Structures are given as C-alpha cells and as structure tokens.
C-alpha cells in the first residue's frame, strides 16, 4: 500500500480515537496489497453469514484469516479477468443472506451495525461468486482422483464407510469416496496456492489475539 494511503488511514483512525470521550468504532486489522481489512469487515462477515462463527475463543482471528485469503484470491481473479457472476445466482445468494433475518428492518439494522450497505454487500457476494468460479475452473480437474486412488482412499479410511458396524462394499460407496478424496485434494491445492500468494503478495497483519491466560 502507498505510504500516503496508510498515512490517511492512520489520521482517520487517530481522529476517531482522539475525540473527547469518543469510542473507537473501527480499526485496521490487516492490509492486503492496497486493500484494508477492518474490524467492521470482520463483524460484517460474522453478522451476514459469510463465514462460520467458529469455535475458537477468538473467532476474530479465524474470520480475519478468511478475509485476508479472500482478498488474495480476488486479486488473482481480477488479474485473470474472471467474468461477472450470473445475475440470477447473485440474487439467490442475496436472498439467502436476507433470509437470515426475521424482517427487512432487522436486515437493514444489521447492515447499519456493520457499516455495510446493500450495494456494497451485493458487490462482496459477486466477488465471492467470481472466486468460486475461478477455483472450480482452476482446481476441479486437477483434484479428481483415478479409480485406483479412490479405492485406496476407501481402504485407508474404513471408519468413513462403516454403517451400523458394517463396512459397506466399495461399489456401494465408490461415488462417495471419490467425492471425499476430490474435496480433500482440492482443499490441499487451494491451501498451497494461497500460501504461494501470501509469499508473493504484500500482507501486513496488525491484529493480535487477546491473551486468555498466562502460565
């Protein structure tokens, strides 16, 4: 990120904190290239259901990691000019988000609490859909196992295919085994790719998890 941009951010946040009796309402948690990830971004992701709430004591760290990864991936998506998502699919995703709330008023209140707007949310959802399409095109074929690899996965993970104390025959669960192995491989390929993007990109983490106990 340019020095001038960082200076502007610092001045704005200092102004928020320095006002008499003012409460700090936002802060920078990470900088990915020229994009700033803030505390309000994390809260919006949690409130609007972009990521699971998480089971760790400090779920902020998990959500922040997701948002940092998202920015790294979106940079690649933009670099390769991935197409805009299908409008109907985008509307379905937006409807799913609104359905998390019991009324339109509650949805609007959630947007307000997280410094979000309907238009910005729509852009974020569209970005997520572009990422999903890019990942499928890049990694789907490479993650598909051979017949032999699928059978070996079945033999190596008997507990996954045991029902009522009976190990199901391979032919009964071939498709399931193939899907699970493909998903496992895709996760590994994406993780390796993200690790490479982190090394090549500019990621500055400014968030420190709270100390929960000292021994």
N, C-alpha and C positions, 0 to 999 in steps of 0.2 A: 504494500500500500504506500502511496506517496506520503512524504513527511507532512505536507500541507494538510492532507486529509486527516491524518492522525492528530495533528495539532487542533484542527477544528473540532474533532470528536472530543478531545480532552477538554477543550474550552467549554463545550456544551455541557458535558457531564460535570465539570467543576462548578459551572453555574448552577446546575440543579442542586448539587450538594452544598454549595456555599450560601444559598439563600437563607435568610434568617428563619430558623426553625423548620426549614424545608426537609422533607423526606426524600431520600434518593429513590426515584421511581424506576430507574433503569441503569444498566452498566454494561460495558463491553466485556464479554466473556472469551471471545476469540476473534481473530482476524484471519480470514482465508483469502489470500490474494488481495483484492481491493474490496472485499465484502466483509462487513462487520456483523458478527453474531452477538446479539444482546440477550440480557436476561428476559426481556419481554418476548423475544423469539422463542426461548425455551418454554416460557409459560404458555404461549400461544400453541406450540406443538403439543404440550400436555393437555391443555383445555379442549382443543379441537380434534384430538384423537389422531394426530399424525404418527405418534409412537406409543408403545405400551407404557403404562405408568411406571413399570419397573418394580423390582422387589428389593433393590439395594437401598440402604439407608439414605444414600444421597443420589436420588434419581436425576438430579440436575446434571450430573456428570454423564450419565447414560444418554440423556436427551441431547446434551451439547455435542457428544461424540457423533450422534446421528446427524445433527445439523451440519457439523463440520464435514462429515463424509458426503452429505448431500451437496454442499457447495463444491466440493472437489469433483464429484460426478457431473454436476450441472455444467461445470467449466468444460469438461470433455464433450458433453452433449452439445453445447454451444459451438465448440470448436469444429465439430463434425456436422454442424447444421442439421441436427435431427429435426424432423417435421413437428409441427404443432399437433396436439392430440385431437382425436375425433371429438367433435362438439357434443355429440350425444353421450359419449363416455364421460366427458368432463362434467356435464350436467348431472349424470348419475352419481358421480363422486361428490359433487357439491350437495346433492340431495341427501346422501348418506351422512355427511357431516351435520347438516341441519337437523336430521332426524335424531341426533344425539341429544337434542334439547326438546323440552316438552312444549315449547311455544316459540313463535317468531321473536317475541320480546326477549326471551331468555337467550336466544341465539344472538340477538343484537347486543345484549348486555355482555355476553361472553366476548364478543368482538371488542367492545369498549374496554373491558378489563385488561385485555391483552394488547392494546394499541394496534388492533387489526381492523381492516375494512373488508367489506365483501369483495371488492375488486382486487385487493392485494391477496386475499385468500384464494380467489379464483386463479390468480397468476401462480401462486405456490402449488396448487393442485395440478395445474397444467404442467408445471415444471416436473413434478413427481411422475406424471404420466409419460412425459418425454424420457425421463430417466429409465422408467420401467421398459419402455420400448427399446431403448438403446441397449440395456442389459440383456434383453431377450435376444436381440439380433447379434450381439457380440459373443455371448456365452452359452446360449442354448445348445447349439450344435456341438460345441466342444465338451459340454458336460454329459453328453449321452454315452452310457456305458455299452460295451459289447455284451453279447449273450453270455460269454464266459465270465465276464466281470460281474454281471448281475447274479449269476448262480453262485459265484464265490462270496458275494455280499450276503446272500441268503444263508450260506453255510456258516459264515463268520458271525452272524447276528441272529441266532436261533430264537432268542427271547422276543424279538420283534414280531416273530411269525408264529408264536405259540398262543393258542386259544384254548382255554379250559384244560390246561395241562397237556394238550396235544399239539405237536409241531405240524403245522399244515404243510401239505405237499408243495414242492416248488412250483409245479404247474398251476396250483391254485392261487399262488401269490406272486407269480412272475412279474406282473404289471406293477404291483405294489412295491416290490423290491427294486425294480428298475427306476421307478419314480423317486424312491427314497435315496438311492445312490446318486441319481442325477442331481437331486436337490443338494445333497452333500457336496458333490463336486462343484456345483455352481457357486455355492457359498464360499468354498475354498478359492475358486478362481477370482471371484469378486474381491475377497479379502486380500489376496495377493496383488491384484490390480490397484486397490485403494492404498495399500502400503507403498506401492511404487509412486502413486500420485502424491502422497504425503511427502515422500523424499524429494520429489521434483518440484513440488509447489511450495508456496510460502504460507505456512500455518503458524500463527502465533497464539498460543493458549494463554489466557490471562485469568483463568478460573482455578482456584484452589479449593478442593473439597474441604468441608468443615472437619475439624478434629473431633472425633466422637469419644475418644478416651485415651489416656496416656498411662502406660505401664512403667 
